[in-house]
Amino acid sequence: MAQVQVRGLHADEGDFSLLGSGQSTGPYDKPLPCFGCGIGWFSFLLGFVFPPLWYYAMVLYLGKYYLKDPRERPGLAASAIAALFCSVIVVISLIAVFC
C-alpha cells in the first residue's frame, strides 16, 4: 500500500506515527550563526557600539552573501542602511566643523 506524508505524520495502512528524527524538513533547519540571529542583525545591533561592523555587513550585502542563506538578507540590508546614515552624519559633522 502507498505511504502518504501529511504535515509531519507518516501514514501507513491507517497507522500514524511521527516522521523519523533523522529526516530533514527543509534546507533552513540549521540555525543562523551569531547566537541564532544571523550575521546581519548581529552586526546591526553591535554597530551602535562599534560602527565599522555596519560597513562589514554592508560589504557582505553588496557581495550577495545572502544568496547562501536568504534569511540573512533583512539584517544585512538594515546594516547597509545604518552604514549609509552613519556616513551621511559623519560627512555633515565634518562639513560643520571645518567650514
C-alpha positions as CSV (number, residue, x, y, z in Angstrom):
1,M,0.0,0.0,0.0
2,A,1.2,3.5,-0.8
3,Q,2.6,5.7,2.0
4,V,1.2,9.2,2.5
5,Q,3.0,12.0,4.2
6,V,0.8,14.7,5.8
7,R,2.0,17.6,8.0
8,G,4.8,15.7,9.7
9,L,2.9,12.5,10.1
10,H,3.6,9.2,8.4
11,A,0.5,7.2,7.4
12,D,1.0,3.5,6.6
13,E,-2.1,1.4,6.4
14,G,-4.1,3.7,8.8
15,D,-1.4,3.8,11.5
16,F,0.0,7.2,12.2
17,S,3.5,7.9,13.6
18,L,5.8,10.9,13.7
19,L,8.4,11.1,11.0
20,G,11.9,9.9,12.0
21,S,14.2,12.4,13.6
22,G,16.9,11.7,11.1
23,Q,14.8,13.2,8.3
24,S,15.4,16.9,7.5
25,T,12.3,19.0,6.8
26,G,14.0,21.8,4.9
27,P,17.2,23.5,3.8
28,Y,16.9,26.1,6.6
29,D,16.7,23.8,9.6
30,K,20.3,24.8,10.6
31,P,20.3,27.8,13.0
32,L,21.8,31.0,11.9
33,P,25.3,32.0,13.1
34,C,25.9,34.6,15.9
35,F,23.5,33.3,18.5
36,G,20.8,32.4,16.0
37,C,20.1,36.0,14.9
38,G,22.4,36.0,11.9
39,I,25.4,38.0,10.9
40,G,23.4,40.9,9.6
41,W,21.3,41.5,12.7
42,F,24.2,40.8,15.0
43,S,26.3,43.4,13.1
44,F,23.3,45.9,13.1
45,L,23.0,45.6,16.9
46,L,26.7,45.8,17.7
47,G,27.2,48.5,15.2
48,F,25.7,51.0,17.6
49,V,28.7,50.3,19.9
50,F,31.3,49.7,17.1
51,P,30.0,51.3,13.8
52,P,32.6,49.6,11.5
53,L,30.5,46.4,11.9
54,W,27.8,48.1,9.8
55,Y,30.4,48.6,7.0
56,Y,31.4,44.9,7.3
57,A,27.8,43.8,6.9
58,M,27.3,46.3,4.0
59,V,30.3,44.6,2.2
60,L,28.6,41.2,2.8
61,Y,25.3,42.6,1.5
62,L,26.9,44.1,-1.6
63,G,28.8,40.9,-2.2
64,K,25.5,39.0,-2.1
65,Y,26.3,36.9,0.9
66,Y,22.6,36.4,1.4
67,L,22.4,34.0,-1.6
68,K,24.0,31.4,0.8
69,D,21.1,31.8,3.2
70,P,18.2,34.2,2.3
71,R,17.3,34.6,6.0
72,E,20.4,36.8,6.3
73,R,19.1,39.4,3.8
74,P,17.0,41.7,6.1
75,G,19.7,42.0,8.7
76,L,22.4,42.8,6.1
77,A,20.1,45.3,4.4
78,A,19.4,47.0,7.8
79,S,23.2,47.2,8.4
80,A,23.8,48.7,5.0
81,I,21.2,51.4,5.6
82,A,22.7,52.1,9.0
83,A,26.1,52.4,7.4
84,L,24.7,54.9,4.9
85,F,23.1,57.0,7.6
86,C,26.3,56.9,9.6
87,S,28.3,58.1,6.6
88,V,25.9,61.0,6.0
89,I,26.1,62.1,9.6
90,V,29.9,61.9,9.6
91,V,30.1,64.0,6.4
92,I,27.7,66.6,7.7
93,S,29.6,66.8,11.0
94,L,32.9,67.2,9.2
95,I,31.5,69.9,7.0
96,A,30.0,71.7,10.0
97,V,33.3,71.6,12.0
98,F,35.7,72.5,9.2
99,C,33.7,75.0,7.1
